Amino acid sequence: MSDPVVLPVASVRNPRDLGGYRGFENRKIKKHRLLRTGNISKVTAQDQQFLLDYGLKKIIDLRSPAECKLNPDKEVAGVKYYQLPLGIEDNTSGGGSQIEENKAKYRQDQYAGLKMMCRRYRKHILTKASQDSFHQILELIANQDQGAILYHCSEGKDRTGLVTLLILHILGVNPETIRQDYLYSNYMLNDYRAVRDRRFKQNGENEKFRANMRVLGSVSDAFLDTSLITINEEYGNLDNYLEQAVGITPQIQDDIRNKYLEK
């Protein structure tokens, strides 16, 4: 695959442009159109200006209402904002009995995080709420004639990765390039995971907990395969899933290809 386009936006995790990948008829995806990142709650004025100069017109927030409340996106002047969560799970690190229960599991079972993430990826594919959000996201993309749409979750890897899977598939990018783009988040988040791990070690967390936190701060073939296998088992293939579950017609897909692929 071609090298991902990494944006020079230091205050936002995992900032990338999908432009440059080759899709149908070997046509390249246009740059300055489709941006994927982590949350922009701490975006600096300098980075905001870069994104505006880059063509930013719309922001789609994939996080749960609880995450948005705890770390709301900063408003960027002149940019439209949409909240279209993939599920309502609370990925925050705040209080709550469920969070404490999960932490206890992470201290006891090295694989608790892996199993939880696989369940979550399956749920993102099958729940009606997620399918409705996928539909609205892809419709927004299909209706955007000019400028860039930025979509993000918390770290820009899981929910953002699934939205990217659907977009790149519609644009005709080959499956291995889609997979490598998904896995590239691990490289982008190396420093983030290292800082978190040092903090957990200083706080006295055990090795199993820290192993789980590394899993939760990463992407994995196992996660992506969970989604793809679920799609194939329930719908036959990705094309059927897009039409039958997400309601994305061939016409909408053609609109996306016509607007985001170079001639």
C-alpha positions, 0 to 999 in steps of 0.5 A, spaced: 500 500 500 502 507 499 504 510 505 498 513 509 498 521 509 499 523 516 497 530 518 501 535 522 496 536 527 500 534 534 494 536 539 490 530 535 491 523 536 492 519 530 490 524 524 490 522 517 488 523 510 485 517 506 487 521 500 492 517 495 490 510 496 488 507 489 481 504 488 476 503 482 480 503 476 486 504 479 484 511 481 486 515 487 482 517 493 482 525 493 486 528 498 483 534 503 476 530 503 476 524 508 480 525 514 480 520 520 483 522 527 482 521 535 478 526 539 479 533 538 477 536 545 484 538 546 486 541 539 490 547 539 488 554 535 494 553 531 492 546 529 485 548 528 487 553 523 491 548 519 485 544 519 481 550 516 486 551 511 486 544 509 479 544 507 475 542 513 467 543 513 464 538 517 466 534 523 463 527 525 463 525 532 463 517 533 463 517 541 458 515 546 454 521 549 458 520 556 464 521 552 462 527 549 460 530 555 466 528 559 471 531 553 467 535 548 470 537 542 472 544 541 468 548 536 471 550 530 469 556 527 465 555 521 465 547 521 458 543 522 458 538 527 454 532 527 454 527 533 453 520 530 455 515 536 457 507 534 453 504 540 453 508 547 458 504 551 462 509 556 469 508 554 471 514 559 476 513 565 471 516 570 467 513 576 461 508 576 460 501 578 461 498 571 468 501 570 470 498 577 468 491 575 471 492 568 478 494 572 477 488 577 477 483 571 483 486 567 487 485 574 485 478 574 484 476 566 490 477 561 485 476 556 479 480 558 480 486 554 481 482 548 474 478 549 471 485 550 473 488 544 471 482 540 464 483 543 464 490 542 466 490 534 461 484 533 456 489 536 458 495 532 456 491 526 450 488 528 446 493 532 441 497 529 443 504 532 450 503 529 447 501 522 443 507 523 449 511 524 453 508 519 448 510 514 447 517 516 455 518 516 455 515 509 450 519 506 453 526 509 459 523 505 455 522 499 452 529 499 459 533 501 461 536 494 467 540 496 471 540 502 473 535 508 469 531 512 473 529 519 470 523 523 473 521 529 472 517 536 476 517 542 483 514 539 481 514 532 482 507 531 476 502 533 470 506 531 473 510 526 477 504 523 470 501 522 467 507 518 474 507 514 473 500 512 466 501 509 468 508 506 475 504 503 471 498 501 466 503 497 471 506 494 474 500 491 480 499 495 483 492 496 482 488 502 489 488 504 490 495 503 484 496 508 487 492 513 494 495 513 491 502 514 487 499 520 493 496 523 497 503 522 493 506 528 498 501 532 504 505 530 500 512 530 499 510 538 505 507 540 507 513 544 500 514 547 500 507 549 507 508 552 505 514 556 499 510 559 503 504 561 508 508 565 502 511 569 499 505 570 506 502 573 507 508 577 500 507 580 502 500 582 497 496 577 499 489 576 502 486 569 495 483 567 492 490 568 497 493 564 497 488 558 489 489 558 490 496 557 495 495 551 490 491 548 485 496 549 490 502 546 491 498 540 488 495 534 488 488 532 487 483 526 482 479 531 478 485 532 477 487 524 476 479 523 471 479 528 467 484 524 468 481 517 467 474 519 460 477 523 458 480 516 460 474 512 456 470 516 450 474 517 450 478 510 454 474 506 459 479 504 460 487 505 456 489 499 450 485 502 451 488 509 452 495 506 445 495 502 441 490 506 443 493 513 446 500 512 441 502 507 447 504 502 444 504 495 448 503 489 446 510 487 449 512 494 455 508 493 456 511 486 456 518 488 461 517 493 466 514 488 464 520 483 466 525 488 472 522 492 476 518 486 480 522 482 478 522 474 
